[in-house]
């Protein structure tokens, strides 16, 4: 069977005024090189999620690669994308596992979190089917830019409370930890990230977070706070560390976790819609008809991850940045990237190396990363020119932010089967409720009604985590993964 890509020119070079379209490819050695570049771009963020949540890195890498291949299949090779681990799931995963960032979760806790991931994957797939049939207008009506920006922002800012514990070496879990050494490693890490971002361009600048973590890791190793015993004991080749999700019929309390996970679906929808529009702008094609398929593919990929113990997936802005810089949008490179990620999942030593990153280094990364996640919501407000002189916008943004940052909580039901609403869930409810209540009352009394315009993500979408200009000249802001 013939492969679906035709050779771009001679396959060896891309002229300054040309791009390599999704249905084209370079020579196979170059295509493999571009695929490896996409793996490097996604790797830093993708392995951070299992490091922060306790999920198995090998299973996460395996389902990340498998999800990417599935995404390419379901979108008919029309939409280049890599599906990496989603940061939007961090807070609800911590609620489900009962432990904080960087702490070891129990198998029971991981099973509970996997059920939440699986359920959100099913819901995401349903949203994809609905969008494929009826379009995205209903999403824009439910969540206009002021609401969408507020929900995305509060997810990032809600995570801020977890940074300090990591910065000090996780003293909650290990009271005897040397907080001074971990704080030093954290400071070295964040300073390295900032310097790399400012001093380097191109792919090095785009990888400032993962490279800064490498510098911090080396410094931590020299200070003697890296435990290499797990790396030494791990095999080079082995099966990914799969685990099954919890059974909600045997443990009905699992249903009570879902309110904490539900707001994440709104973020995933925004990320996927933004990704489709961004790629369409860059290759000058209307890819909106593929939006439903993209949402469905991300949902199915997340379902598979939930079944097997991997982290939930989403489209990655880092890889959009790589495409913008190289002008190579070939889906063939993403097939290569997906296959490489699947193969990495079969190396327990890679997983052990990821888990050996000390808490202090993690604190240095997350002090910037969580803030950058929150700023995506602010960028949505700016891109859509949300007018904060209007009370409806003021209250629709202000109330959810405080609810999310303070992490308000609400527990309903019995002790054995509680329904738990955390700050993200309550903040999302507040954002949607306040906006539509005020808008409805204003409409009833004949006042000014806010128009629900589509969310604008910018020419390069939610790109990587450095914030520096990319090849298109647009400012780069990270996505929530």
Residue pairs with C-beta under 8 A, 6 or more apart in sequence:
3 332
4 23
4 77
5 23
5 24
5 25
5 330
5 331
5 332
6 23
6 24
6 25
7 24
7 25
7 26
7 27
8 14
8 18
8 20
8 21
8 24
8 25
8 26
8 330
9 15
9 18
11 25
11 26
11 27
11 30
12 26
12 27
12 30
14 20
14 26
14 326
14 327
14 328
18 327
19 282
19 283
19 327
19 328
19 329
20 26
20 327
20 328
20 329
20 330
21 283
21 329
21 330
22 77
22 78
22 79
22 80
22 283
22 329
22 330
22 331
23 77
23 78
23 331
24 330
25 31
25 330
25 332
25 333
26 34
26 328
26 330
31 330
31 332
31 333
31 336
32 336
34 326
34 328
34 330
34 333
34 336
35 332
35 333
35 334
35 335
35 336
35 337
35 339
35 340
36 336
36 337
36 340
37 203
37 322
37 326
37 333
38 82
38 319
38 322
38 333
38 334
38 336
38 337
39 337
39 340
39 341
39 344
40 203
40 207
40 210
41 82
41 203
41 206
41 207
41 316
41 318
41 319
41 321
41 322
41 464
42 64
42 82
42 84
42 316
42 318
42 319
42 337
42 341
43 210
44 207
44 209
44 210
44 211
44 213
44 318
45 84
45 85
45 87
45 209
45 210
45 316
45 318
45 465
45 481
46 60
46 61
46 64
46 84
46 85
46 311
46 341
46 481
47 57
47 60
47 61
47 85
47 354
48 85
48 87
48 365
48 369
49 55
49 60
49 85
49 86
49 87
49 89
49 90
49 311
49 481
50 56
50 57
50 60
50 85
50 311
50 351
50 354
50 355
51 57
51 102
51 354
51 355
51 357
51 362
52 90
52 101
52 102
52 362
52 366
53 89
53 90
53 93
53 94
53 97
53 101
53 105
53 113
53 311
54 97
54 99
54 103
54 104
54 105
54 109
54 110
55 93
55 105
55 110
55 113
55 309
55 310
55 311
56 240
56 241
56 242
56 243
56 309
56 310
56 351
57 241
57 350
57 351
57 354
57 355
58 238
58 239
58 240
58 241
58 344
58 345
58 346
58 347
58 348
58 350
58 351
59 240
59 241
59 242
59 243
59 305
59 308
59 309
59 310
59 345
60 85
60 305
60 310
60 311
60 345
61 240
61 341
61 342
61 344
61 345
61 350
61 351
62 240
62 308
62 310
62 341
62 342
62 344
62 345
62 346
63 301
63 304
63 305
63 308
63 310
63 311
63 313
63 345
64 82
64 83
64 84
64 85
64 310
64 311
64 313
64 341
65 337
65 338
65 339
65 340
65 341
65 342
65 343
65 344
65 345
66 301
66 304
66 338
66 342
67 83
67 297
67 298
67 301
67 302
67 304
67 305
67 313
67 338
68 81
68 82
68 83
68 301
68 334
68 337
68 338
68 341
69 335
69 338
69 339
69 342
70 297
70 300
70 301
70 304
71 79
71 81
71 83
71 294
71 297
71 298
71 301
72 79
72 81
72 331
72 334
72 335
72 338
73 297
74 293
74 296
74 297
74 300
75 81
75 290
75 293
75 294
75 297
76 290
76 293
77 331
78 287
78 290
78 331
79 275
79 276
79 279
79 287
79 290
79 293
79 294
79 331
80 279
80 319
80 323
80 329
80 330
80 331
80 333
80 334
81 275
81 279
81 294
81 315
81 316
81 319
81 334
82 315
82 316
82 318
82 319
82 334
82 337
82 338
83 297
83 298
83 301
83 313
83 314
83 315
83 316
84 313
84 314
84 316
84 318
84 481
85 311
85 312
85 313
85 314
85 481
86 264
86 268
86 302
86 311
86 312
86 313
86 314
86 480
86 481
87 369
87 373
87 480
87 481
88 155
88 264
88 267
88 268
88 312
88 314
88 480
88 481
89 116
89 117
89 120
89 261
89 264
89 311
89 312
90 101
90 159
91 155
91 158
91 159
91 260
91 422
91 423
91 424
92 113
92 116
92 257
92 260
92 261
92 264
92 422
92 424
93 113
93 116
93 117
94 100
94 101
94 162
95 257
95 260
95 420
95 422
96 109
96 112
96 113
96 115
96 116
96 257
96 260
97 105
97 106
97 109
97 110
97 112
97 113
98 105
98 106
98 109
99 105
99 106
99 109
99 173
100 162
100 165
100 170
100 172
100 173
101 159
101 162
101 165
101 166
101 362
101 366
102 165
102 166
102 170
102 173
102 359
102 362
103 170
103 172
103 173
104 173
105 113
107 243
108 246
110 243
110 309
111 243
111 244
111 245
111 246
112 246
112 251
112 254
112 257
114 243
114 244
114 245
114 246
114 306
114 307
114 309
115 245
115 246
115 247
115 248
115 254
115 257
115 306
116 254
116 257
116 258
116 260
116 261
116 306
117 245
117 261
117 302
117 305
117 306
117 311
117 312
118 245
118 302
118 303
118 306
118 307
119 258
119 261
119 306
120 261
120 262
120 264
120 265
120 268
120 302
120 306
120 312
121 299
121 300
121 301
121 302
121 303
121 304
121 305
121 306
121 312
122 299
122 303
123 262
123 265
123 299
124 265
124 268
124 269
124 295
124 296
124 298
124 299
124 302
125 295
125 296
125 299
125 300
125 303
126 299
127 265
127 269
127 295
127 299
128 292
128 293
128 294
128 295
128 296
128 297
128 298
128 299
129 292
129 296
130 138
130 292
131 139
131 291
131 292
131 295
132 291
132 292
132 293
132 295
132 296
133 292
136 273
136 288
136 291
136 454
139 269
139 273
140 452
140 453
140 454
140 455
141 452
142 432
143 151
143 266
143 270
143 432
143 452
143 455
144 435
144 450
144 451
144 452
144 453
144 455
145 380
145 381
145 383
145 384
145 386
145 453
145 455
145 456
146 381
146 386
146 392
146 393
146 396
146 397
146 435
146 450
147 396
147 431
147 432
147 435
148 266
148 270
148 377
148 380
148 455
149 377
149 378
149 379
149 380
149 381
149 384
149 386
149 397
150 377
150 396
150 397
150 400
150 401
150 427
150 431
151 263
151 266
151 267
151 377
151 400
151 427
151 428
151 431
152 267
152 270
152 373
152 374
152 376
152 377
152 380
152 480
153 374
153 375
153 376
153 377
153 378
153 401
153 404
154 374
154 377
154 400
154 401
154 403
154 404
154 405
154 423
154 424
154 427
154 428
154 431
155 263
155 264
155 267
155 373
155 374
155 377
155 404
155 424
155 480
156 370
156 371
156 372
156 373
156 374
156 375
156 376
156 377
156 480
157 370
157 371
157 374
157 401
157 404
157 405
158 404
158 405
158 407
158 422
158 423
158 424
158 427
159 366
159 370
159 373
160 370
160 371
160 374
160 405
161 407
162 366
162 370
163 363
163 366
163 367
163 370
164 363
165 171
165 172
165 359
165 363
166 186
166 359
166 360
166 362
166 363
166 366
167 182
167 183
167 186
167 360
167 363
167 364
167 367
168 177
168 179
168 182
168 183
168 359
168 360
168 363
169 177
169 178
169 179
169 181
169 182
169 183
169 225
169 358
169 359
169 360
169 363
170 177
170 182
170 359
171 177
171 179
177 359
178 225
181 220
181 223
181 224
181 225
181 360
182 220
182 225
182 358
182 359
182 360
182 363
183 360
183 363
184 219
184 223
184 360
185 216
185 219
185 220
185 223
185 225
185 358
185 360
185 361
185 364
186 216
186 360
186 361
186 363
186 364
186 367
187 364
188 215
188 216
188 219
188 364
189 212
189 213
189 215
189 216
189 219
189 360
189 361
189 363
189 364
189 365
190 212
190 364
190 365
190 367
190 368
192 211
192 212
192 215
192 216
193 208
193 209
193 211
193 212
193 213
193 364
193 365
193 368
194 208
194 212
196 204
196 205
196 207
196 208
196 211
196 212
197 205
197 208
197 466
197 467
197 468
198 468
200 208
201 468
202 325
203 322
203 325
204 211
205 466
205 468
206 318
206 321
206 322
206 325
206 464
206 466
206 470
208 465
208 466
209 365
209 368
209 369
209 465
209 466
212 364
212 365
213 357
213 361
213 364
213 365
216 360
216 361
216 364
216 365
217 226
217 357
217 358
217 361
220 226
220 358
220 360
220 361
221 228
225 358
225 360
226 356
226 357
226 358
227 356
227 358
228 356
230 352
230 355
230 356
231 349
231 352
231 353
231 356
233 352
234 348
234 349
234 351
234 352
235 348
235 349
236 347
236 348
236 349
237 346
237 347
237 348
238 346
238 347
238 348
239 346
240 308
240 345
240 346
241 309
241 348
241 351
242 308
242 309
243 308
243 309
244 307
244 308
244 309
245 306
245 307
245 309
246 254
247 254
248 254
248 255
252 417
253 416
253 417
253 418
255 417
255 419
256 413
256 417
256 418
256 419
256 420
257 420
259 419
259 420
259 421
259 422
259 425
260 420
260 421
260 422
260 424
260 425
262 425
262 428
263 424
263 425
263 427
263 428
264 312
264 424
266 428
267 480
268 295
268 298
268 314
269 295
270 380
270 455
270 457
271 314
271 315
271 462
271 479
271 480
272 291
272 294
272 295
272 298
272 314
272 315
273 291
273 295
273 455
273 457
274 455
274 457
274 461
274 462
274 479
275 294
275 315
275 317
275 320
275 461
275 462
276 287
276 288
276 290
276 291
276 294
277 287
277 288
277 457
277 461
278 320
278 457
278 458
278 459
278 460
278 461
278 462
279 287
279 320
279 323
279 329
279 461
280 286
280 287
280 288
281 459
282 320
282 323
282 324
282 329
282 459
282 460
282 472
283 329
294 315
298 313
298 314
298 315
301 313
302 312
302 313
304 310
305 311
305 312
305 313
306 312
314 479
314 480
314 481
315 479
316 479
316 481
317 460
317 461
317 462
317 463
317 464
317 476
317 477
317 478
317 479
318 463
318 464
318 465
318 478
319 334
320 460
320 461
320 462
320 463
320 464
321 460
321 463
321 464
321 470
321 476
323 329
324 460
324 463
324 470
324 471
324 472
325 470
325 471
327 471
344 350
368 465
369 465
369 478
372 465
372 467
372 477
372 478
373 478
373 480
375 477
376 462
376 477
376 478
376 479
376 480
379 458
379 462
379 477
380 455
380 456
380 457
381 388
381 397
383 455
383 456
383 457
383 458
384 453
384 455
384 456
386 393
386 397
387 393
388 394
388 397
390 448
390 450
391 438
392 435
392 438
392 439
392 442
392 450
393 450
395 434
395 438
396 431
396 434
396 435
396 438
397 431
399 430
399 431
399 434
400 427
400 428
400 430
400 431
400 434
401 427
403 423
403 426
403 427
403 430
404 423
404 424
404 426
404 427
405 423
406 423
407 422
407 423
408 422
408 423
408 426
408 427
409 420
409 421
409 422
409 423
409 426
410 420
410 421
410 426
411 418
411 419
411 420
411 421
412 418
412 419
412 421
413 419
421 429
435 450
439 449
439 450
442 448
442 449
442 450
443 449
458 474
458 475
458 477
459 472
459 474
460 470
460 472
460 474
460 476
461 479
462 477
462 478
462 479
462 480
463 470
463 474
463 476
463 477
463 478
463 479
464 470
464 476
464 478
465 476
465 478
466 476
467 475
467 476
467 477
467 478
468 475
468 476
469 475
469 476
470 476
